[in-house]
Amino acid sequence: MLRTFLRALLKPFSFVPAIMMMYLIYSFSAQDGTVSGNLSYRISEIIIESADEAFELNWSDSEIDYYIERIHYPVRKLAHMTEYFLLAISVSFPLYVYGVRGLWLPILAGGICVGFASLDEYHQSFVAGRGPSKKDVAIDSIGIAIGVLMVQFICFLGRITVFRPLARRKKEHR
């Protein structure tokens, strides 16, 4: 009885990580183009400088700048994919907890995430130095698909390796 009550009370909190991810994504999108560009440029700089140091490449400053410019765009797009990958995971797990299974999980979780990505791009049309991009929604969708499929796979593995054997043991003890 207490267990059921606590489950019913705490279940809605499973959506808190998804709401937090949405807030984080919205916050990044609210940054003007210069701030956003500088952030991803700095990350690109850290990657290149770390590679130069780790692999003892001894690149000159001009070579470092060249490679930073080369990876800046992919770093930005990978950040998009990663944000939406994490959003998809944080949306999919609570839906799974609420019993959404099979084909409905990617449809519902994917729909929520792609819808949010579209609204986020629309939001960017009001931010200085930013603009909406269908290409970004497509890139976000790749992260969403990977996240949802990963959750489905993990939940499937959990069902066959953990919960099915537990259910068998429970039946045997009755």
N, C-alpha and C positions, 0 to 999 in steps of 0.2 A: 504494500500500500504506500509506504513512505517512498520506496524506490520509484514507483510509478508517478507519484506526485512530484518528486525531484526531477525526474526525466521531463515531465510536461512543463515544469517551471524553467528548466535550463535549456531545453531544446531550441527555443528561439535565439538564444545567445550564440548558436552555431553560425549565425549570419554576421556576427560582429567582425570577423576578419574580412569578409567581403565588403562590408561598409567601409572599413578602414582602408582597404585597397582602392575603393572608388574615390575616397577622399584624397588619398595620396596621388592618384592619377589626375584628378581634377586640379589639385594644387600644382603639379608639374605643368599642366596645360595652361594654368593661369599666369605662368611666368612669361614675360615678354620675350620676343624672339632673341634679343641679345643675351639676356640672362640664361635662357635655355641653351642657346648655342655655346656660350662660354662654359656651362656646366659639362656638356658632352665633349667639348674641346679639351677641357681639363682632364676628363677621364681618358680620352685618347692619348693625351700627353703622358699620363701615368702609365698606361699600357706600354707605349713605345719606350719610354725611359726605363721601365722595369725590364723589358725584353733586352734592351741594349746592355743593361747592367748584368742581368742573369746569364746571358749567353756571351758576355764579354765581346760584344761586336765593335765597340769603340767607334760608334758613328760620330760624324761631325755634327755640329749644330744644324747645318743646312740639311743633312740627311735625316736627322731627327724631325725637323720641321716638315720635310717631304713626306715621311711616313705617317706623321700625325695627320696631315691633310688627306692622305690616302685612306686612312681607317676612320676618319671622323664621321663620314656619312654612314658606313655600316654600323658603327658604334651607336649612333642615334637610332637607327632602325632596330637594332638588336635590343636597345633599351625599351622601345615600343613593344616588341614581341615579349620581352621578359615581364613587363608590367601586366600585360594582358594574359600571359601564361599564369601568373600568380593570381590574377583576378578569377580566371576560369577555375583554378583549383579551389579558391576560397568560396566560389559560388557552387561548384559541383558537390563538394563534400556535404554541405548542409542539405542540399536537395536530396542527396542519397540517404542521409539520415532521416529525412521526411518520407522516404519510400519511393522516390523517383528512380526508376531502374530502366535497363534496356535502352531502346532507341529514344525514349523520352528524355533521358538524362542529357545527351548531347544536344537534342533539339531545344530543350528548355534552357539549360545552362548556356549553350552557344547563343541562343536568341537574346538572352539577358545581356551577355557580354558584348555581342556585336551591336546590340541596340545602344548600350552604354558607350561603346567606341564611336558610334555614329553621332551621338549627342555630344560627346567630348570633342569631336572634330568641329561640330557646329559651334560649340562654345569657343573654340580657338579662333573662329572668324571675328570675334569681338575683342581679341587680345592683340595689342600692338606688336607688329612684326611677325605675326603668326597668321595662318590661314587654314581652312579646311582642306583635307586631301583624301580622296577616295583610296588612293594608293596606301596611305597610312592605315585606313580601316582594313584593307586587304592584308597588310603586314600584321596588324593587331590580330586579325582572324587566324593567322598561322599560329601565333602564340596561344590563342583561345583553343584551337583544335587540338594542339599538343597537350595542353593542360587538361581538357575534358577527357581525352582518350587515356591519358595517364591515370586520372582518377578512376575511370572505368576499369582499367587494367588492375590497379591496386585493389579496388573493391572486389573484383572477381577473384583475385588471388586470395584475399582475406576470406571470402566465402568458402573457397575450396580447401584452404589450408588450415583455417582457424575455426570458423563457425560451423562448418559441416561436421568435422570431427567432434566438436563440443556437443552438437545436437545428438549425434549418435550415442555418445557417452551418457547423456541425459536420459535417452530412451532405454539404454541398458540398465540403468539404475532404478528404473521404475518398477 
